[in-house]
Amino acid sequence: MDSLVIDLAILVLAGFVGFAVISKVPNTLHTPLMSGTNAIHGIVVLGGLILMPEANGVLEQVLLVIAVAFGTINVVGGFLVTDRMLGMFKSKPEPAKTEAEAEADDAGGREDRS
């Protein structure tokens, strides 16, 4: 029972520390921070998959499946959000010209050459 109390205390303290750290991150660092978090969740997924054969009961197996599922959702969602955020910084393609605009440009270009 003592180890359970210690584990819960560590979980609660980690939650408080994580909230304190994340709340102080400026907006310009959210994309790199999310990419780093994706890497950490990838390690969580790998660890859950490695521990799967060593599970000693149905409860442990269910918890591992839930951990792997949530970690996978977090990794995929994080990469989608990161890609969308980085897409905001890409230059937009120029709109295609209509035939009338193209003809006007060609006619204007011929007049300038004379």
MMTF fields as JSON, N, C-alpha, C and O atoms, coordinates in Angstrom:
{
  "mmtfVersion": "1.0.0",
  "mmtfProducer": "UNKNOWN",
  "numBonds": 455,
  "numAtoms": 456,
  "numGroups": 114,
  "numChains": 1,
  "numModels": 1,
  "chainsPerModel": [1],
  "groupsPerChain": [114],
  "chainIdList": ["A"],
  "bondAtomList": [4, 2, 8, 6, 12, 10, 16, 14, 20, 18, 24, 22, 28, 26, 32, 30, 36, 34, 40, 38, 44, 42, 48, 46, 52, 50, 56, 54, 60, 58, 64, 62, 68, 66, 72, 70, 76, 74, 80, 78, 84, 82, 88, 86, 92, 90, 96, 94, 100, 98, 104, 102, 108, 106, 112, 110, 116, 114, 120, 118, 124, 122, 128, 126, 132, 130, 136, 134, 140, 138, 144, 142, 148, 146, 152, 150, 156, 154, 160, 158, 164, 162, 168, 166, 172, 170, 176, 174, 180, 178, 184, 182, 188, 186, 192, 190, 196, 194, 200, 198, 204, 202, 208, 206, 212, 210, 216, 214, 220, 218, 224, 222, 228, 226, 232, 230, 236, 234, 240, 238, 244, 242, 248, 246, 252, 250, 256, 254, 260, 258, 264, 262, 268, 266, 272, 270, 276, 274, 280, 278, 284, 282, 288, 286, 292, 290, 296, 294, 300, 298, 304, 302, 308, 306, 312, 310, 316, 314, 320, 318, 324, 322, 328, 326, 332, 330, 336, 334, 340, 338, 344, 342, 348, 346, 352, 350, 356, 354, 360, 358, 364, 362, 368, 366, 372, 370, 376, 374, 380, 378, 384, 382, 388, 386, 392, 390, 396, 394, 400, 398, 404, 402, 408, 406, 412, 410, 416, 414, 420, 418, 424, 422, 428, 426, 432, 430, 436, 434, 440, 438, 444, 442, 448, 446, 452, 450],
  "bondOrderList": [1, 1, 1, 1, 1, 1, 1, 1, 1, 1, 1, 1, 1, 1, 1, 1, 1, 1, 1, 1, 1, 1, 1, 1, 1, 1, 1, 1, 1, 1, 1, 1, 1, 1, 1, 1, 1, 1, 1, 1, 1, 1, 1, 1, 1, 1, 1, 1, 1, 1, 1, 1, 1, 1, 1, 1, 1, 1, 1, 1, 1, 1, 1, 1, 1, 1, 1, 1, 1, 1, 1, 1, 1, 1, 1, 1, 1, 1, 1, 1, 1, 1, 1, 1, 1, 1, 1, 1, 1, 1, 1, 1, 1, 1, 1, 1, 1, 1, 1, 1, 1, 1, 1, 1, 1, 1, 1, 1, 1, 1, 1, 1, 1],
  "groupList": [{"groupName": "MET", "atomNameList": ["N", "CA", "C", "O"], "elementList": ["N", "C", "C", "O"], "formalChargeList": [0, 0, 0, 0], "bondAtomList": [1, 0, 2, 1, 3, 2], "bondOrderList": [1, 1, 2], "singleLetterCode": "M", "chemCompType": "L-PEPTIDE LINKING"}, {"groupName": "ASP", "atomNameList": ["N", "CA", "C", "O"], "elementList": ["N", "C", "C", "O"], "formalChargeList": [0, 0, 0, 0], "bondAtomList": [1, 0, 2, 1, 3, 2], "bondOrderList": [1, 1, 2], "singleLetterCode": "D", "chemCompType": "L-PEPTIDE LINKING"}, {"groupName": "SER", "atomNameList": ["N", "CA", "C", "O"], "elementList": ["N", "C", "C", "O"], "formalChargeList": [0, 0, 0, 0], "bondAtomList": [1, 0, 2, 1, 3, 2], "bondOrderList": [1, 1, 2], "singleLetterCode": "S", "chemCompType": "L-PEPTIDE LINKING"}, {"groupName": "LEU", "atomNameList": ["N", "CA", "C", "O"], "elementList": ["N", "C", "C", "O"], "formalChargeList": [0, 0, 0, 0], "bondAtomList": [1, 0, 2, 1, 3, 2], "bondOrderList": [1, 1, 2], "singleLetterCode": "L", "chemCompType": "L-PEPTIDE LINKING"}, {"groupName": "VAL", "atomNameList": ["N", "CA", "C", "O"], "elementList": ["N", "C", "C", "O"], "formalChargeList": [0, 0, 0, 0], "bondAtomList": [1, 0, 2, 1, 3, 2], "bondOrderList": [1, 1, 2], "singleLetterCode": "V", "chemCompType": "L-PEPTIDE LINKING"}, {"groupName": "ILE", "atomNameList": ["N", "CA", "C", "O"], "elementList": ["N", "C", "C", "O"], "formalChargeList": [0, 0, 0, 0], "bondAtomList": [1, 0, 2, 1, 3, 2], "bondOrderList": [1, 1, 2], "singleLetterCode": "I", "chemCompType": "L-PEPTIDE LINKING"}, {"groupName": "ALA", "atomNameList": ["N", "CA", "C", "O"], "elementList": ["N", "C", "C", "O"], "formalChargeList": [0, 0, 0, 0], "bondAtomList": [1, 0, 2, 1, 3, 2], "bondOrderList": [1, 1, 2], "singleLetterCode": "A", "chemCompType": "L-PEPTIDE LINKING"}, {"groupName": "GLY", "atomNameList": ["N", "CA", "C", "O"], "elementList": ["N", "C", "C", "O"], "formalChargeList": [0, 0, 0, 0], "bondAtomList": [1, 0, 2, 1, 3, 2], "bondOrderList": [1, 1, 2], "singleLetterCode": "G", "chemCompType": "PEPTIDE LINKING"}, {"groupName": "PHE", "atomNameList": ["N", "CA", "C", "O"], "elementList": ["N", "C", "C", "O"], "formalChargeList": [0, 0, 0, 0], "bondAtomList": [1, 0, 2, 1, 3, 2], "bondOrderList": [1, 1, 2], "singleLetterCode": "F", "chemCompType": "L-PEPTIDE LINKING"}, {"groupName": "LYS", "atomNameList": ["N", "CA", "C", "O"], "elementList": ["N", "C", "C", "O"], "formalChargeList": [0, 0, 0, 0], "bondAtomList": [1, 0, 2, 1, 3, 2], "bondOrderList": [1, 1, 2], "singleLetterCode": "K", "chemCompType": "L-PEPTIDE LINKING"}, {"groupName": "PRO", "atomNameList": ["N", "CA", "C", "O"], "elementList": ["N", "C", "C", "O"], "formalChargeList": [0, 0, 0, 0], "bondAtomList": [1, 0, 2, 1, 3, 2], "bondOrderList": [1, 1, 2], "singleLetterCode": "P", "chemCompType": "L-PEPTIDE LINKING"}, {"groupName": "ASN", "atomNameList": ["N", "CA", "C", "O"], "elementList": ["N", "C", "C", "O"], "formalChargeList": [0, 0, 0, 0], "bondAtomList": [1, 0, 2, 1, 3, 2], "bondOrderList": [1, 1, 2], "singleLetterCode": "N", "chemCompType": "L-PEPTIDE LINKING"}, {"groupName": "THR", "atomNameList": ["N", "CA", "C", "O"], "elementList": ["N", "C", "C", "O"], "formalChargeList": [0, 0, 0, 0], "bondAtomList": [1, 0, 2, 1, 3, 2], "bondOrderList": [1, 1, 2], "singleLetterCode": "T", "chemCompType": "L-PEPTIDE LINKING"}, {"groupName": "HIS", "atomNameList": ["N", "CA", "C", "O"], "elementList": ["N", "C", "C", "O"], "formalChargeList": [0, 0, 0, 0], "bondAtomList": [1, 0, 2, 1, 3, 2], "bondOrderList": [1, 1, 2], "singleLetterCode": "H", "chemCompType": "L-PEPTIDE LINKING"}, {"groupName": "GLU", "atomNameList": ["N", "CA", "C", "O"], "elementList": ["N", "C", "C", "O"], "formalChargeList": [0, 0, 0, 0], "bondAtomList": [1, 0, 2, 1, 3, 2], "bondOrderList": [1, 1, 2], "singleLetterCode": "E", "chemCompType": "L-PEPTIDE LINKING"}, {"groupName": "GLN", "atomNameList": ["N", "CA", "C", "O"], "elementList": ["N", "C", "C", "O"], "formalChargeList": [0, 0, 0, 0], "bondAtomList": [1, 0, 2, 1, 3, 2], "bondOrderList": [1, 1, 2], "singleLetterCode": "Q", "chemCompType": "L-PEPTIDE LINKING"}, {"groupName": "ARG", "atomNameList": ["N", "CA", "C", "O"], "elementList": ["N", "C", "C", "O"], "formalChargeList": [0, 0, 0, 0], "bondAtomList": [1, 0, 2, 1, 3, 2], "bondOrderList": [1, 1, 2], "singleLetterCode": "R", "chemCompType": "L-PEPTIDE LINKING"}],
  "groupTypeList": [0, 1, 2, 3, 4, 5, 1, 3, 6, 5, 3, 4, 3, 6, 7, 8, 4, 7, 8, 6, 4, 5, 2, 9, 4, 10, 11, 12, 3, 13, 12, 10, 3, 0, 2, 7, 12, 11, 6, 5, 13, 7, 5, 4, 4, 3, 7, 7, 3, 5, 3, 0, 10, 14, 6, 11, 7, 4, 3, 14, 15, 4, 3, 3, 4, 5, 6, 4, 6, 8, 7, 12, 5, 11, 4, 4, 7, 7, 8, 3, 4, 12, 1, 16, 0, 3, 7, 0, 8, 9, 2, 9, 10, 14, 10, 6, 9, 12, 14, 6, 14, 6, 14, 6, 1, 1, 6, 7, 7, 16, 14, 1, 16, 2],
  "groupIdList": [1, 2, 3, 4, 5, 6, 7, 8, 9, 10, 11, 12, 13, 14, 15, 16, 17, 18, 19, 20, 21, 22, 23, 24, 25, 26, 27, 28, 29, 30, 31, 32, 33, 34, 35, 36, 37, 38, 39, 40, 41, 42, 43, 44, 45, 46, 47, 48, 49, 50, 51, 52, 53, 54, 55, 56, 57, 58, 59, 60, 61, 62, 63, 64, 65, 66, 67, 68, 69, 70, 71, 72, 73, 74, 75, 76, 77, 78, 79, 80, 81, 82, 83, 84, 85, 86, 87, 88, 89, 90, 91, 92, 93, 94, 95, 96, 97, 98, 99, 100, 101, 102, 103, 104, 105, 106, 107, 108, 109, 110, 111, 112, 113, 114],
  "secStructList": [7, 2, 2, 2, 2, 2, 2, 2, 2, 2, 2, 2, 2, 2, 2, 2, 2, 2, 2, 2, 2, 2, 2, 6, 7, 7, 4, 4, 4, 2, 2, 2, 2, 2, 2, 2, 2, 2, 2, 2, 2, 2, 2, 2, 2, 2, 2, 2, 2, 2, 2, 4, 4, 4, 7, 7, 1, 2, 2, 2, 2, 2, 2, 2, 2, 2, 2, 2, 2, 2, 2, 2, 2, 2, 2, 2, 2, 2, 2, 2, 2, 2, 2, 2, 2, 2, 2, 6, 6, 1, 7, 7, 7, 7, 7, 7, 7, 7, 2, 2, 2, 2, 2, 2, 2, 2, 2, 2, 2, 2, 2, 2, 2, 7],
  "xCoordList": [0.821, 0.0, 0.861, 0.461, 2.032, 2.905, 3.388, 3.495, 3.676, 4.149, 3.037, 3.317, 1.786, 0.676, 0.546, 0.325, 0.683, 0.602, 1.755, 1.565, 2.932, 4.096, 3.902, 4.185, 3.419, 3.182, 2.128, 2.287, 1.062, 0.032, 0.569, 0.236, 1.404, 2.002, 2.894, 2.879, 3.667, 4.526, 3.678, 4.017, 2.576, 1.689, 1.092, 1.054, 0.628, 0.034, 1.079, 0.818, 2.257, 3.32, 3.767, 4.032, 3.85, 4.23, 3.177, 3.509, 1.907, 0.84, 0.973, 0.836, 1.241, 1.418, 2.631, 2.556, 3.744, 4.955, 4.725, 5.135, 4.073, 3.786, 2.907, 3.151, 1.878, 1.001, 1.767, 1.588, 2.625, 3.392, 4.353, 4.525, 4.968, 5.923, 5.204, 5.617, 4.144, 3.432, 2.752, 2.691, 2.244, 1.534, 2.458, 1.986, 3.761, 4.721, 5.381, 6.272, 4.962, 5.553, 4.929, 3.704, 5.756, 5.188, 4.609, 4.97, 3.712, 3.015, 3.966, 3.671, 5.087, 6.007, 6.689, 7.242, 6.657, 7.323, 6.363, 6.795, 5.085, 4.136, 4.381, 4.245, 4.741, 4.98, 6.198, 6.093, 7.346, 8.479, 8.201, 8.661, 7.46, 7.136, 6.237, 6.39, 5.3, 4.414, 5.2, 4.913, 6.164, 6.976, 7.772, 7.896, 8.306, 9.016, 8.09, 8.471, 6.884, 5.907, 5.519, 5.295, 5.437, 5.151, 6.228, 5.92, 7.478, 8.568, 8.445, 8.678, 8.079, 7.92, 6.775, 6.9, 5.669, 4.545, 4.87, 4.329, 5.738, 6.2, 6.952, 6.836, 7.724, 8.433, 7.443, 7.641, 6.374, 5.336, 4.682, 4.466, 4.37, 3.753, 4.704, 4.288, 5.956, 6.944, 7.095, 7.157, 7.156, 7.264, 6.068, 6.222, 4.865, 3.666, 3.683, 3.27, 4.16, 4.232, 5.275, 5.082, 6.373, 7.41, 6.93, 7.252, 6.158, 5.677, 4.471, 4.12, 3.836, 2.621, 2.806, 1.943, 3.883, 4.014, 4.272, 4.033, 4.746, 5.07, 3.892, 4.036, 2.734, 1.56, 1.086, 1.031, 0.741, 0.385, -1.101, -1.482, -1.918, -3.346, -4.137, -3.595, -5.434, -6.307, -6.275, -6.274, -6.25, -6.223, -4.982, -5.07, -3.829, -2.587, -2.642, -2.202, -3.176, -3.278, -4.226, -3.944, -5.345, -6.301, -5.673, -5.824, -4.966, -4.313, -3.241, -3.085, -2.499, -1.487, -2.127, -1.62, -3.221, -3.907, -4.424, -4.309, -4.995, -5.496, -4.338, -4.461, -3.204, -2.049, -1.517, -1.197, -1.424, -0.923, -1.913, -1.496, -3.206, -4.206, -4.166, -4.149, -4.152, -4.109, -2.795, -2.787, -1.689, -0.41, -0.403, 0.128, -0.991, -1.062, -1.935, -1.586, -3.078, -3.956, -3.219, -3.342, -2.458, -1.711, -0.631, -0.439, 0.068, 1.125, 0.527, 1.0, -0.505, -1.109, -1.73, -1.53, -2.484, -3.096, -2.069, -2.25, -0.985, 0.066, 0.734, 1.022, 0.985, 1.597, 0.645, 1.08, -0.652, -1.618, -1.68, -1.71, -1.699, -1.753, -0.457, -0.491, 0.676, 1.958, 2.018, 2.468, 1.565, 1.566, 0.654, 0.994, -0.487, -1.404, -0.809, -0.946, -0.15, 0.459, 1.6, 1.745, 2.409, 3.504, 2.976, 3.611, 1.818, 1.209, 0.795, 0.677, 0.574, 0.206, 1.354, 1.125, 2.587, 3.753, 4.177, 5.081, 3.543, 3.884, 3.275, 2.2, 3.978, 3.433, 2.312, 2.363, 1.313, 0.155, 0.44, 1.066, -0.009, 0.216, -0.609, -1.697, -0.049, -0.757, -1.967, -1.893, -3.081, -4.275, -4.024, -3.284, -4.647, -4.484, -5.144, -6.198, -4.491, -5.025, -6.111, -6.053, -7.085, -8.127, -7.583, -6.511, -8.327, -7.877, -7.794, -6.877, -8.743, -8.751, -7.528, -6.906, -7.185, -6.004, -4.734, -3.83, -4.663, -3.479, -3.328, -2.219, -4.439, -4.381, -3.988, -3.238, -4.5, -4.155, -2.669, -2.017, -2.131, -0.699, 0.135, 1.147, -0.305, 0.427, 0.373, 1.385, -0.774, -0.923, -0.106, 0.515, -0.109, 0.684, 2.163, 2.93, 2.573, 3.986, 4.436, 5.579, 3.555, 3.917, 4.035, 4.905, 3.184, 3.221, 4.495, 5.053, 4.957, 6.156, 7.405, 8.377, 7.396, 8.587, 8.785, 9.907, 7.772, 7.86, 8.733, 8.909],
  "yCoordList": [-1.197, 0.0, 1.255, 2.278, 1.191, 2.359, 2.749, 3.935, 1.764, 2.095, 2.755, 3.617, 2.361, 2.985, 4.456, 5.307, 4.753, 6.139, 6.956, 8.099, 6.38, 7.081, 7.332, 8.424, 6.316, 6.474, 7.543, 8.34, 7.57, 8.597, 9.991, 10.961, 10.087, 11.386, 11.879, 13.066, 10.983, 11.355, 11.792, 12.759, 11.084, 11.455, 12.843, 13.642, 13.133, 14.438, 15.542, 16.587, 15.32, 16.322, 16.549, 17.683, 15.478, 15.617, 16.424, 17.222, 16.216, 17.0, 18.476, 19.313, 18.809, 20.213, 20.836, 21.96, 20.116, 20.634, 20.803, 21.81, 19.827, 19.929, 21.119, 21.827, 21.354, 22.506, 23.811, 24.743, 23.881, 25.104, 25.388, 26.539, 24.35, 24.535, 24.925, 25.867, 24.219, 24.459, 25.823, 26.478, 26.256, 27.543, 28.733, 29.825, 28.538, 29.63, 29.615, 30.422, 28.722, 28.632, 29.699, 29.775, 30.535, 31.545, 30.88, 29.757, 31.596, 31.054, 30.67, 29.745, 31.345, 31.055, 29.694, 29.172, 29.12, 27.836, 26.653, 25.528, 26.865, 25.763, 24.695, 23.509, 25.071, 24.07, 23.208, 21.985, 23.776, 22.905, 22.072, 20.935, 22.627, 21.875, 20.696, 19.613, 20.903, 19.806, 18.715, 17.533, 19.076, 18.066, 17.242, 16.026, 17.895, 17.163, 16.25, 15.137, 16.707, 15.886, 14.674, 13.596, 14.828, 13.684, 12.621, 11.429, 13.031, 12.069, 11.331, 10.125, 12.058, 11.418, 10.411, 9.319, 10.761, 9.829, 8.633, 7.547, 8.814, 7.672, 6.685, 5.474, 7.195, 6.328, 5.621, 4.454, 6.316, 5.7, 4.54, 3.472, 4.743, 3.681, 2.495, 1.348, 2.758, 1.682, 0.935, -0.294, 1.674, 1.027, 0.16, -0.938, 0.631, -0.173, -1.446, -2.504, -1.348, -2.537, -3.533, -4.745, -3.018, -3.904, -4.611, -5.778, -3.906, -4.489, -5.402, -6.133, -5.386, -6.179, -7.67, -8.241, -8.328, -9.762, -10.037, -11.151, -9.057, -9.262, -8.991, -9.122, -8.616, -8.328, -9.611, -10.669, -9.504, -10.682, -10.812, -11.649, -10.065, -10.184, -9.413, -8.674, -9.608, -8.934, -7.424, -6.658, -6.989, -5.558, -4.894, -3.818, -5.526, -4.958, -4.895, -3.913, -5.93, -5.937, -4.85, -4.184, -4.67, -3.631, -2.258, -1.405, -2.032, -0.736, -0.475, 0.658, -1.51, -1.34, -1.028, -0.188, -1.688, -1.417, 0.016, 0.716, 0.455, 1.833, 2.83, 3.837, 2.539, 3.44, 3.525, 4.611, 2.387, 2.382, 3.109, 3.856, 2.899, 3.56, 5.071, 5.82, 5.529, 6.971, 7.581, 8.691, 6.864, 7.366, 7.495, 8.465, 6.522, 6.571, 7.729, 8.445, 7.907, 9.034, 10.35, 11.265, 10.446, 11.666, 11.927, 13.066, 10.886, 11.048, 11.497, 12.461, 10.801, 11.135, 12.531, 13.332, 12.815, 14.135, 15.241, 16.313, 14.986, 15.989, 16.288, 17.444, 15.243, 15.478, 16.215, 17.055, 15.909, 16.621, 18.102, 18.969, 18.383, 19.778, 20.499, 21.645, 19.838, 20.449, 20.748, 21.821, 19.803, 20.027, 21.188, 22.0, 21.268, 22.374, 23.716, 24.711, 23.741, 24.987, 25.407, 26.591, 24.452, 24.79, 25.205, 25.997, 24.675, 25.063, 26.524, 27.116, 27.108, 28.521, 29.419, 30.566, 28.914, 29.723, 29.549, 30.244, 28.639, 28.423, 29.529, 30.045, 29.885, 30.908, 30.294, 29.122, 31.096, 30.62, 30.747, 31.719, 29.779, 29.873, 31.017, 31.34, 31.618, 32.712, 32.15, 31.065, 32.88, 32.374, 32.327, 33.142, 31.37, 31.21, 32.38, 32.875, 32.8, 33.922, 33.426, 32.309, 34.269, 33.949, 34.221, 34.808, 33.79, 33.999, 35.483, 35.911, 36.273, 37.71, 38.381, 39.237, 37.998, 38.586, 38.178, 38.994, 36.9, 36.434, 37.166, 37.546, 37.367, 38.083, 39.54, 40.112, 40.137, 41.527, 41.643, 42.604, 40.665, 40.693, 40.523, 41.199, 39.601, 39.39, 40.643, 41.031, 41.265, 42.474, 43.618, 44.387, 43.723, 44.775, 44.542, 45.495, 43.296, 42.968, 43.257, 43.665, 43.054, 43.35, 44.847, 45.297, 45.61, 47.07, 47.653, 48.609, 47.088, 47.62, 47.335, 48.086, 46.275, 45.917, 46.827, 46.918, 47.493, 48.307, 49.511, 50.296],
  "zCoordList": [0.0, 0.0, 0.0, -0.557, 0.615, 0.659, -0.732, -1.044, -1.559, -2.907, -3.729, -4.562, -3.504, -4.212, -3.828, -4.69, -2.546, -2.074, -2.644, -3.06, -2.663, -3.212, -4.71, -5.202, -5.43, -6.866, -7.145, -8.07, -6.358, -6.535, -6.215, -6.895, -5.172, -4.83, -5.963, -6.29, -6.562, -7.689, -8.877, -9.559, -9.127, -10.233, -10.034, -10.97, -8.831, -8.547, -8.651, -9.247, -8.079, -8.165, -9.611, -10.008, -10.393, -11.805, -12.556, -13.432, -12.212, -12.838, -12.529, -13.422, -11.265, -10.888, -11.567, -12.061, -11.595, -12.235, -13.734, -14.311, -14.371, -15.803, -16.118, -17.095, -15.3, -15.515, -15.348, -16.132, -14.324, -14.084, -15.242, -15.643, -15.768, -16.865, -18.154, -18.83, -18.497, -19.751, -19.755, -20.796, -18.616, -18.582, -18.814, -19.129, -18.665, -18.852, -20.236, -20.497, -21.111, -22.444, -23.339, -23.438, -23.998, -24.912, -26.163, -26.513, -26.821, -28.0, -29.122, -29.879, -29.251, -30.358, -30.204, -31.172, -29.018, -28.802, -28.791, -28.539, -29.053, -28.964, -30.014, -29.712, -31.248, -32.285, -31.972, -32.063, -31.608, -31.257, -30.005, -29.902, -29.068, -27.863, -28.197, -27.632, -29.114, -29.491, -30.216, -30.028, -31.023, -31.699, -30.697, -30.846, -29.686, -28.63, -27.857, -27.496, -27.601, -26.888, -27.724, -27.173, -29.029, -29.893, -29.758, -29.733, -29.671, -29.508, -28.179, -28.108, -27.129, -25.814, -25.845, -25.291, -26.482, -26.548, -27.432, -27.222, -28.412, -29.185, -28.308, -28.495, -27.351, -26.41, -25.496, -25.158, -25.089, -24.255, -25.007, -24.433, -26.272, -27.073, -27.19, -27.025, -27.47, -27.586, -26.265, -26.249, -25.161, -23.849, -23.542, -23.007, -23.873, -23.653, -24.48, -24.005, -25.723, -26.565, -26.056, -26.152, -25.52, -24.986, -23.72, -23.501, -22.884, -21.632, -21.817, -20.891, -22.964, -23.179, -22.865, -22.199, -23.308, -22.997, -21.506, -21.039, -20.772, -19.357, -18.429, -17.213, -18.963, -18.138, -17.464, -18.09, -16.162, -15.374, -15.095, -14.276, -15.702, -15.441, -16.465, -17.288, -16.388, -17.339, -17.119, -18.083, -15.856, -15.556, -16.131, -16.723, -15.963, -16.515, -18.037, -18.636, -18.659, -20.114, -20.607, -21.603, -19.914, -20.308, -20.152, -21.026, -19.04, -18.832, -19.878, -20.333, -20.265, -21.31, -22.663, -23.406, -22.983, -24.245, -24.249, -25.255, -23.123, -23.032, -23.172, -23.869, -22.499, -22.582, -24.008, -24.491, -24.678, -26.056, -26.975, -27.861, -26.772, -27.611, -27.415, -28.391, -26.155, -25.901, -26.384, -26.915, -26.205, -26.699, -28.212, -28.753, -28.9, -30.36, -30.826, -31.765, -30.156, -30.5, -30.298, -31.112, -29.221, -28.93, -29.974, -30.399, -30.385, -31.39, -32.726, -33.328, -33.181, -34.478, -34.44, -35.353, -33.38, -33.256, -33.164, -33.741, -32.438, -32.313, -33.638, -33.947, -34.43, -35.734, -36.669, -37.457, -36.59, -37.427, -37.05, -37.924, -35.761, -35.318, -35.685, -36.132, -35.499, -35.845, -37.347, -37.75, -38.168, -39.619, -39.988, -40.848, -39.348, -39.639, -39.219, -39.931, -38.061, -37.595, -38.513, -38.817, -38.954, -39.868, -41.234, -41.93, -41.623, -42.888, -42.919, -43.992, -41.749, -41.695, -42.141, -42.524, -42.098, -42.45, -43.901, -44.364, -44.623, -46.031, -46.881, -46.575, -47.954, -48.855, -49.683, -50.055, -49.958, -50.708, -52.2, -52.624, -53.006, -54.461, -55.047, -54.569, -56.102, -56.769, -57.503, -58.078, -57.489, -58.197, -59.704, -60.255, -60.34, -61.793, -62.522, -62.124, -63.595, -64.379, -65.321, -65.836, -65.53, -66.512, -67.912, -68.063, -68.938, -70.319, -70.647, -71.348, -70.149, -70.447, -69.829, -70.456, -68.61, -67.962, -68.698, -68.882, -69.123, -69.853, -71.182, -71.557, -71.901, -73.173, -72.958, -73.748, -71.88, -71.584, -71.262, -71.67, -70.53, -70.221, -71.488, -71.671, -72.372, -73.622, -74.498, -75.081, -74.595, -75.407, -74.819, -75.552, -73.542, -72.884, -73.058, -73.194, -73.055, -73.239, -74.647, -74.854, -75.64, -77.038, -77.262, -78.009, -76.636, -76.821, -76.216, -76.755, -75.106, -74.464, -75.296, -75.219, -76.082, -76.849, -78.052, -78.551, -78.535, -79.752, -79.564, -80.496]
}
